[in-house]
Amino acid sequence: MPDNRDNFPAPVVETLKKRAAFICSNPKCKVMTVAPSDTDDEKLLYIGKAAHISAAAQGGPRYESSLAEEQRSSIGNAIFLCSNCADMIDKNNGKDFSKELLLKWKLDHEKWVREQLNKSAIGNEAVFNVTSNNQSGGITAGIVNFAKPGRHLNATLIQQLNELFQDPTEKITISAIIGSAEALDFAEGIRQHLNKKGFTIGAVGQFMQAPAVKGQVIKTEKNGTRHIQVGIQT
């Protein structure tokens, strides 16, 4: 029985996964898709997929009849995803995940990978304290690993910011402790990153508190606004 699918050639798949650094291109996922086997030095655990943006065959998700076979099987029509996300984008015949959305995922992810080139992923992580002031009976608190010492916008920080702040319509304010240029610079870096994600966050404010806030704190105010406070570096 003939195969009518315009599948990707092996060199396309190889290039695609390397351009994505073996990381899922879904901005809400970004899982690593490859790891060494524990039982065989020559084996890998691999959950990555080269997914079609426009379906490989007629009747598939986002199929475009105007594309030639060469275009449909080219890297321009491919996005690298983990196996879960590759299945997810094709549910409901792909209606929830448009061609435009998938292309944006791909371009944004490859840009992010380029920005991480030659940056170290080594280092201890600081602690980001998440608190809420809008519940009766006191403050609820949790702890989220947020960034390594030095408080630079590295890959870990960016991923965790994306996990903590996903709704660009949410009201967010950012302030830095008075007297610390390092805290102010770090707070401004967070503000710029979130604004690039579609948030609308005004200028970084300043605050005083005794004893001084150490590290970073997210407080949920009574009106629902989340306030990121950047204290002194720990």
C-alpha positions as CSV (number, residue, x, y, z in Angstrom):
1,M,0.0,0.0,0.0
2,P,1.6,3.3,-1.1
3,D,2.5,5.9,1.6
4,N,0.9,9.2,0.6
5,R,2.5,11.1,3.5
6,D,5.1,13.7,2.8
7,N,7.4,12.7,5.7
8,F,10.5,14.6,6.7
9,P,13.8,13.2,5.4
10,A,16.2,12.1,8.1
11,P,18.6,15.1,7.6
12,V,15.7,17.5,8.2
13,V,14.8,15.8,11.5
14,E,18.4,15.8,12.6
15,T,18.8,19.5,11.9
16,L,15.4,20.4,13.4
17,K,16.1,18.8,16.8
18,K,19.5,20.3,17.1
19,R,18.2,23.8,16.3
20,A,15.7,23.3,19.1
21,A,18.5,22.0,21.4
22,F,16.4,18.9,22.0
23,I,13.9,21.0,24.0
24,C,10.1,21.1,23.2
25,S,9.2,24.3,21.4
26,N,5.9,24.8,23.2
27,P,6.6,27.8,25.5
28,K,4.4,26.3,28.2
29,C,6.3,23.0,28.1
30,K,10.0,23.3,27.2
31,V,10.9,19.8,28.5
32,M,14.2,18.2,27.6
33,T,13.5,15.3,25.2
34,V,16.7,13.3,25.4
35,A,18.6,11.6,28.2
36,P,21.2,8.8,28.5
37,S,20.0,5.3,29.3
38,D,20.8,4.0,32.8
39,T,21.2,0.4,31.6
40,D,23.1,0.7,28.3
41,D,26.0,3.1,27.5
42,E,25.1,3.1,23.8
43,K,21.4,3.8,24.3
44,L,19.3,7.0,24.8
45,L,15.9,7.8,26.2
46,Y,14.2,10.0,23.5
47,I,10.7,11.6,23.5
48,G,11.2,14.2,20.8
49,K,9.2,14.5,17.6
50,A,9.5,16.4,14.3
51,A,5.8,17.5,13.9
52,H,4.2,18.8,10.8
53,I,2.9,22.4,10.9
54,S,0.8,21.7,7.8
55,A,-0.2,18.0,7.8
56,A,1.8,15.5,5.9
57,A,-1.3,14.1,4.1
58,Q,-4.7,15.4,2.9
59,G,-7.3,15.4,5.6
60,G,-4.7,16.0,8.4
61,P,-4.5,18.9,10.8
62,R,-3.8,22.3,9.1
63,Y,-3.4,20.6,5.7
64,E,-2.7,23.1,2.9
65,S,-3.3,21.8,-0.7
66,S,-1.3,24.7,-2.1
67,L,2.0,23.3,-0.7
68,A,4.2,21.2,-3.0
69,E,5.5,17.9,-1.7
70,E,9.0,19.5,-1.2
71,Q,7.5,22.3,0.9
72,R,5.4,19.9,3.0
73,S,8.5,17.8,3.8
74,S,10.9,20.7,4.4
75,I,12.2,22.0,7.6
76,G,10.1,25.2,7.1
77,N,7.0,23.0,7.7
78,A,8.5,21.3,10.8
79,I,8.4,22.1,14.5
80,F,10.2,20.2,17.2
81,L,8.1,19.1,20.1
82,C,8.0,16.5,22.9
83,S,5.7,13.5,22.1
84,N,2.9,14.8,24.4
85,C,2.8,18.2,22.7
86,A,3.1,16.7,19.2
87,D,0.0,14.7,19.9
88,M,-1.8,17.6,21.6
89,I,-1.5,20.0,18.6
90,D,-3.3,17.5,16.4
91,K,-6.3,17.0,18.6
92,N,-9.6,18.3,17.2
93,N,-7.9,18.2,13.8
94,G,-5.6,20.9,14.9
95,K,-8.3,23.6,15.4
96,D,-6.9,24.7,18.7
97,F,-3.4,25.2,17.3
98,S,-3.2,27.2,14.2
99,K,-0.3,27.3,11.7
100,E,0.4,30.9,12.8
101,L,0.6,29.9,16.5
102,L,3.0,26.9,15.7
103,L,5.2,29.1,13.6
104,K,5.4,31.6,16.4
105,W,6.3,28.8,18.9
106,K,9.1,27.7,16.5
107,L,10.6,31.1,15.8
108,D,10.4,32.2,19.5
109,H,12.0,29.0,20.7
110,E,14.9,29.1,18.2
111,K,15.5,32.7,19.2
112,W,15.6,31.6,22.9
113,V,18.0,28.8,22.1
114,R,20.3,31.2,20.3
115,E,20.3,33.5,23.3
116,Q,21.4,30.6,25.6
117,L,24.4,29.8,23.5
118,N,27.6,29.7,25.6
119,K,25.7,30.5,28.8
120,S,26.4,28.2,31.8
121,A,23.6,26.2,33.3
122,I,25.7,25.3,36.3
123,G,25.2,26.9,39.7
124,N,23.0,26.8,42.8
125,E,19.5,28.2,42.6
126,A,18.2,31.0,44.8
127,V,14.8,30.8,46.4
128,F,11.8,32.8,45.3
129,N,9.2,33.1,48.0
130,V,5.6,33.3,46.9
131,T,3.1,34.8,49.4
132,S,-0.5,35.8,49.4
133,N,-2.1,38.6,51.4
134,N,-5.7,38.2,50.2
135,Q,-6.8,35.4,52.4
136,S,-8.3,35.7,55.9
137,G,-6.4,34.0,58.7
138,G,-2.9,35.1,57.6
139,I,-0.4,34.6,54.8
140,T,-0.1,31.5,52.7
141,A,3.4,30.8,51.4
142,G,5.2,28.5,49.1
143,I,8.7,28.3,47.7
144,V,9.7,28.1,44.1
145,N,13.2,27.7,42.7
146,F,13.8,30.8,40.7
147,A,17.3,31.7,39.7
148,K,20.9,30.9,40.3
149,P,23.1,33.3,42.4
150,G,24.0,36.5,40.5
151,R,20.4,37.0,39.5
152,H,20.9,37.1,35.8
153,L,18.3,36.3,33.1
154,N,19.5,32.8,32.4
155,A,17.6,29.8,31.0
156,T,16.4,28.6,34.4
157,L,15.1,32.0,35.3
158,I,13.3,32.5,32.0
159,Q,11.6,29.1,32.2
160,Q,10.4,29.7,35.7
161,L,9.2,33.2,35.0
162,N,7.2,31.7,32.1
163,E,5.7,29.1,34.5
164,L,4.9,31.6,37.2
165,F,3.4,34.2,34.8
166,Q,1.3,32.8,32.0
167,D,-1.7,35.2,31.7
168,P,-0.6,38.5,30.0
169,T,-3.8,40.2,31.2
170,E,-2.8,39.7,34.8
171,K,-2.0,42.9,36.8
172,I,1.6,42.8,37.9
173,T,3.8,45.4,39.6
174,I,7.6,45.2,40.2
175,S,9.7,47.1,42.8
176,A,13.3,46.9,44.0
177,I,14.6,47.6,47.5
178,I,15.9,51.2,47.9
179,G,19.7,51.6,47.8
180,S,20.6,48.5,45.8
181,A,21.6,49.1,42.1
182,E,21.9,45.3,41.6
183,A,18.3,44.8,42.8
184,L,17.1,47.6,40.5
185,D,18.9,46.1,37.5
186,F,17.6,42.6,38.2
187,A,14.0,43.9,38.6
188,E,14.2,45.8,35.3
189,G,15.4,42.7,33.6
190,I,12.3,40.8,34.9
191,R,10.1,43.7,33.8
192,Q,11.5,43.8,30.3
193,H,11.1,40.0,29.8
194,L,7.5,39.9,31.0
195,N,6.6,42.9,28.8
196,K,8.1,41.0,25.8
197,K,5.7,38.2,26.7
198,G,2.7,40.6,26.3
199,F,2.4,41.9,29.9
200,T,1.9,45.6,30.5
201,I,4.1,46.4,33.5
202,G,5.0,50.0,34.3
203,A,8.3,51.4,35.6
204,V,10.0,49.5,38.4
205,G,9.2,51.1,41.8
206,Q,11.2,51.1,45.0
207,F,10.3,50.0,48.5
208,M,11.7,50.2,52.0
209,Q,11.4,47.4,54.6
210,A,13.0,46.5,57.9
211,P,14.4,44.0,58.2
212,A,15.4,44.1,54.5
213,V,13.9,41.6,52.1
214,K,16.4,39.1,51.0
215,G,16.1,37.6,47.5
216,Q,12.8,37.8,45.7
217,V,9.2,37.8,46.9
218,I,5.9,37.6,45.1
219,K,3.0,39.0,47.1
220,T,-0.6,38.7,46.0
221,E,-2.4,41.9,47.1
222,K,-6.1,42.1,48.2
223,N,-7.1,43.4,44.8
224,G,-5.5,40.5,43.0
225,T,-2.4,42.3,41.8
226,R,0.8,40.2,42.1
227,H,3.7,42.3,43.3
228,I,7.3,41.2,42.6
229,Q,9.6,42.6,45.2
230,V,13.4,42.3,44.5
231,G,15.3,42.6,47.7
232,I,19.0,42.4,48.5
233,Q,21.1,39.7,46.9
234,T,21.5,36.7,49.3
